[in-house]
Amino acid sequence: MTKTDDKIDALLAKHPNLTKPDAIKIVTEKNERKKKKRVEKAERSDAKKLKKKGNPSAWDEVDA
């Protein structure tokens, strides 16, 4: 079984009134939200790195 299948089975065990397609939809949407957050966080981090790299006053003494 894959990790996704385990998550779906756990969700179905916790909420027996859900159908399997509903559980799949919930897990898929959650994964998409998590992926979107990771991408946004990486973009913010990259922007901070570029900003710091371009501004000599923001450099640490170690970098100089």
Protein Blocks (a to p, Z undefined) as FASTA:
>chain_A
ZZklmmmmmmmmmmmmbcfklmmmmmmmmmmmmmmmmmmmmmmmmmmmmmmmmmmklpcf
klZZ
